[in-house]
Amino acid sequence: MAKKKGTGLTRLERVGGTVFFAFYLLLLPLAAKPALDLAGKLLGRRLSEDLGSAAYYYGLFALTMILFHSLLEKTTRRVLDDPALALKTAGVGLVAHYGLCELAARLGRVFAAGGGNLNDSAISARAGSAPHMTLLIVIFLAPVVEETLFRGLVFGGLKERSRFLAYAVSCALFALLHVWQFAVANRDAAYFLLMAQYWIPGLVLAWAYDHSGTLWASIALHSGINALSVLSGLV
């Protein structure tokens, strides 16, 4: 079994990663569309939203690879130590996710009108207009970026102080990422109640990283969840 070691985050990853994470969580979602519009004006042509999303995630992926290259190298060595553990963890996590997430979705519908899963709805909408690009984003680019930030940086950094704090904070921020834009855009605080749906995925993904000792287990789990969301939207 792979040894459960510390995250080994470098100073650059801690400081630079925290700044990057703050921008990713709070500023970049609001700046993405204006930046796309500005790029279109500079190029003298209208850029599609699908193209903008691809460029957005390619940029995030590149920054993640550069900034967290040390963490990703270490986590890759760990998965190579025990690939069976990583695969088993991802499989167990996938089953747990769908069982527990169903309960969270039901609670969300009880406490908030129109309590469908916002992430699934967004993925389905994108898959209908640009399926191949959507698959690239949600199965590969987004999982790598989000797992590195939420599990590698936030969970891994806080776990050194308190495992409970690491789970609580990483899950809360992961849930917040998926709902706050809708609450602001629609000026409806009730959307924050839908955070209940994302605490469960956040918890399962954090467990996958914690249990396996490698980000690739949580990345594989995240990719599997998103892939099934895309396929269900296309059926």
Backbone torsions as a table, in degrees:
resi	resn	phi	psi	omega
1	MET	NA	141.4	179.3
2	ALA	-64.2	140.4	179.9
3	LYS	-73.9	139.6	178.9
4	LYS	-84.9	94.9	-177.6
5	LYS	-99.9	172.7	174.9
6	GLY	-68.6	167.3	-177.4
7	THR	-67.0	-33.4	-179.2
8	GLY	68.2	30.4	177.3
9	LEU	-63.6	132.3	176.3
10	THR	-76.9	168.7	179.1
11	ARG	-61.8	-41.3	178.8
12	LEU	-61.4	-41.7	-179.9
13	GLU	-66.6	-37.5	179.7
14	ARG	-69.2	-50.4	-175.6
15	VAL	-76.5	-55.2	-179.5
16	GLY	-64.7	-37.4	179.5
17	GLY	-66.3	-36.9	178.6
18	THR	-65.6	-41.2	177.5
19	VAL	-64.5	-46.2	178.6
20	PHE	-59.9	-43.1	-179.3
21	PHE	-62.7	-42.4	179.7
22	ALA	-61.3	-43.6	177.4
23	PHE	-64.6	-43.1	-178.5
24	TYR	-62.9	-41.3	-176.0
25	LEU	-75.8	-40.1	-167.6
26	LEU	-114.6	-28.7	-173.1
27	LEU	-109.3	-44.2	-175.5
28	LEU	-59.9	-38.9	178.4
29	PRO	-59.1	-33.9	179.3
30	LEU	-80.9	-28.9	-176.5
31	ALA	-86.6	-14.1	-174.0
32	ALA	-61.3	-49.8	-177.3
33	LYS	-67.2	-47.2	176.4
34	PRO	-58.6	-37.1	179.0
35	ALA	-66.1	-38.5	178.0
36	LEU	-65.3	-42.4	178.2
37	ASP	-63.4	-41.2	179.2
38	LEU	-65.5	-41.7	178.7
39	ALA	-62.5	-38.9	178.6
40	GLY	-63.4	-40.5	179.2
41	LYS	-66.4	-41.6	-179.6
42	LEU	-66.0	-34.7	180.0
43	LEU	-86.4	-11.0	179.0
44	GLY	74.7	25.1	178.9
45	ARG	-152.1	155.3	-179.9
46	ARG	-84.2	126.5	179.5
47	LEU	-95.7	134.3	-178.4
48	SER	-69.4	156.1	178.3
49	GLU	-64.6	-34.8	179.0
50	ASP	-65.2	-41.9	178.0
51	LEU	-65.6	-38.9	178.4
52	GLY	-63.5	-40.7	179.0
53	SER	-64.2	-41.4	179.4
54	ALA	-63.5	-46.8	179.4
55	ALA	-62.1	-39.1	179.8
56	TYR	-60.5	-49.2	-177.6
57	TYR	-75.8	-30.8	173.9
58	TYR	-62.5	-41.3	178.3
59	GLY	-63.5	-45.7	178.3
60	LEU	-62.3	-41.5	179.9
61	PHE	-62.5	-44.2	-179.7
62	ALA	-63.1	-44.3	178.9
63	LEU	-63.0	-39.5	179.0
64	THR	-63.8	-44.6	179.3
65	MET	-61.5	-40.2	-177.7
66	ILE	-73.0	-48.3	-173.9
67	LEU	-71.9	-36.5	-175.3
68	PHE	-110.3	29.8	-175.6
69	HIS	-62.4	-34.2	179.5
70	SER	-68.1	-46.4	178.2
71	LEU	-61.4	-43.2	-178.2
72	LEU	-68.0	-33.4	176.5
73	GLU	-65.9	-44.1	-179.7
74	LYS	-65.6	-42.7	-177.3
75	THR	-70.0	-27.0	175.8
76	THR	-70.7	-39.8	177.1
77	ARG	-62.3	-36.2	-179.1
78	ARG	-68.7	-39.8	179.5
79	VAL	-68.4	-31.4	178.1
80	LEU	-70.8	-24.0	176.9
81	ASP	-67.4	-35.5	-177.5
82	ASP	-152.3	74.3	-178.7
83	PRO	-63.3	-29.9	-179.6
84	ALA	-64.0	-38.9	178.7
85	LEU	-63.7	-42.0	179.8
86	ALA	-63.6	-44.2	-180.0
87	LEU	-66.4	-42.1	178.7
88	LYS	-63.6	-42.0	179.2
89	THR	-62.5	-43.5	179.5
90	ALA	-63.9	-39.6	179.4
91	GLY	-65.9	-45.4	178.2
92	VAL	-64.0	-40.0	179.5
93	GLY	-63.3	-36.7	180.0
94	LEU	-64.4	-43.0	178.1
95	VAL	-65.0	-45.2	-179.6
96	ALA	-63.3	-38.8	-179.2
97	HIS	-58.7	-50.1	-175.2
98	TYR	-71.9	-30.1	176.2
99	GLY	-70.0	-48.4	-177.2
100	LEU	-76.0	-33.2	-177.8
101	CYS	-68.5	-29.9	176.8
102	GLU	-62.4	-41.1	177.6
103	LEU	-64.3	-43.6	179.6
104	ALA	-63.0	-39.4	179.8
105	ALA	-64.8	-39.1	178.5
106	ARG	-64.8	-41.6	177.3
107	LEU	-64.8	-37.9	178.3
108	GLY	-63.0	-38.3	179.6
109	ARG	-70.7	-26.9	179.2
110	VAL	-71.4	-42.4	-172.5
111	PHE	-93.9	-14.0	-178.9
112	ALA	-142.3	133.7	178.7
113	ALA	-66.0	141.9	179.7
114	GLY	63.6	41.6	-172.7
115	GLY	-81.6	38.1	176.4
116	GLY	-69.8	165.0	-179.9
117	ASN	-73.2	114.5	-175.0
118	LEU	-65.5	-37.2	-179.8
119	ASN	-65.6	-44.9	178.9
120	ASP	-62.3	-40.4	-179.9
121	SER	-63.7	-43.0	-179.9
122	ALA	-65.6	-42.6	179.4
123	ILE	-63.7	-42.9	-179.8
124	SER	-63.0	-40.2	-180.0
125	ALA	-64.6	-42.4	178.9
126	ARG	-68.6	-39.6	-177.5
127	ALA	-62.8	-32.5	-179.3
128	GLY	-67.3	-35.2	-177.0
129	SER	-93.8	-32.1	-178.9
130	ALA	-145.4	75.7	-174.5
131	PRO	-60.5	-43.6	-176.5
132	HIS	-67.7	-42.5	179.1
133	MET	-66.8	-37.3	178.9
134	THR	-64.3	-42.7	178.0
135	LEU	-60.2	-42.6	179.5
136	LEU	-61.4	-43.3	-176.8
137	ILE	-70.1	-54.0	-169.6
138	VAL	-80.9	-20.7	-179.2
139	ILE	-97.2	-25.9	-177.0
140	PHE	-121.0	-59.8	-172.5
141	LEU	-66.0	-55.0	-176.2
142	ALA	-62.4	-45.3	178.9
143	PRO	-59.0	-40.5	179.8
144	VAL	-64.3	-45.7	-179.5
145	VAL	-64.0	-50.5	-174.5
146	GLU	-69.5	-38.2	178.9
147	GLU	-69.2	-37.3	177.7
148	THR	-63.8	-41.4	-178.1
149	LEU	-77.0	-55.0	-173.1
150	PHE	-75.9	-40.1	-179.1
151	ARG	-94.3	-48.0	-178.5
152	GLY	-67.6	-50.5	-177.3
153	LEU	-81.1	-60.0	-173.6
154	VAL	-70.9	-58.5	-178.5
155	PHE	-63.3	-48.1	-177.6
156	GLY	-62.4	-41.0	-179.9
157	GLY	-67.5	-42.6	-177.9
158	LEU	-76.7	-26.4	-179.2
159	LYS	-60.3	-28.9	178.9
160	GLU	-63.6	-24.2	178.8
161	ARG	-97.6	-46.9	-177.1
162	SER	-159.2	124.2	178.1
163	ARG	-63.9	-40.4	178.7
164	PHE	-61.3	-45.3	179.5
165	LEU	-63.2	-38.7	179.9
166	ALA	-61.8	-44.8	178.4
167	TYR	-65.5	-47.1	-174.9
168	ALA	-63.0	-49.0	-175.9
169	VAL	-70.9	-44.2	-178.5
170	SER	-64.7	-38.5	178.7
171	CYS	-68.0	-41.9	-178.9
172	ALA	-64.4	-44.5	-179.5
173	LEU	-68.7	-37.2	177.8
174	PHE	-63.5	-41.3	177.8
175	ALA	-66.8	-42.4	-179.3
176	LEU	-60.5	-41.4	-179.7
177	LEU	-54.3	-38.5	-171.8
178	HIS	-85.9	-7.8	-176.5
179	VAL	-125.7	-24.7	-169.8
180	TRP	-65.5	-32.7	179.7
181	GLN	-64.4	-37.9	178.5
182	PHE	-68.9	-38.8	178.8
183	ALA	-63.8	-41.4	-179.9
184	VAL	-71.2	-46.8	-177.8
185	ALA	-62.3	-37.7	-178.1
186	ASN	-97.4	-1.2	-179.4
187	ARG	50.4	48.8	-177.2
188	ASP	-137.9	106.5	-178.2
189	ALA	-66.6	-14.8	-179.7
190	ALA	-62.4	-23.0	178.6
191	TYR	-61.7	-28.1	-179.6
192	PHE	-64.6	-22.0	176.3
193	LEU	-65.9	-24.2	180.0
194	LEU	-74.3	-4.9	174.5
195	MET	-59.5	-24.0	179.3
196	ALA	-57.4	-32.9	-179.6
197	GLN	-66.7	-30.3	-172.7
198	TYR	-95.8	-9.6	174.4
199	TRP	-66.4	-36.3	-178.7
200	ILE	-68.6	-50.5	176.0
201	PRO	-58.9	-41.2	179.0
202	GLY	-60.7	-40.3	179.4
203	LEU	-65.8	-46.0	-178.1
204	VAL	-66.6	-40.5	179.3
205	LEU	-66.4	-40.1	177.5
206	ALA	-65.2	-39.5	177.6
207	TRP	-62.0	-41.2	-179.1
208	ALA	-60.1	-41.4	178.6
209	TYR	-69.3	-45.1	-178.1
210	ASP	-63.5	-43.8	-175.7
211	HIS	-72.3	-40.2	-175.3
212	SER	-88.4	-26.2	-177.4
213	GLY	81.5	6.1	179.3
214	THR	-137.2	141.6	177.5
215	LEU	-65.6	-23.8	-176.5
216	TRP	-67.4	-22.5	175.3
217	ALA	-70.7	-45.2	179.3
218	SER	-72.0	-31.9	176.5
219	ILE	-65.4	-44.5	178.7
220	ALA	-62.8	-41.5	177.9
221	LEU	-64.2	-45.8	178.7
222	HIS	-60.7	-43.1	178.8
223	SER	-63.1	-41.5	179.2
224	GLY	-63.9	-42.7	178.4
225	ILE	-61.5	-46.9	-179.8
226	ASN	-66.1	-38.2	179.5
227	ALA	-62.1	-43.5	178.8
228	LEU	-66.4	-32.7	176.4
229	SER	-65.2	-41.7	178.2
230	VAL	-64.4	-47.5	-177.8
231	LEU	-63.1	-39.9	179.1
232	SER	-66.2	-30.4	179.2
233	GLY	-76.3	-24.6	-178.8
234	LEU	-87.9	-19.4	-178.4
235	VAL	-74.9	NA	NA
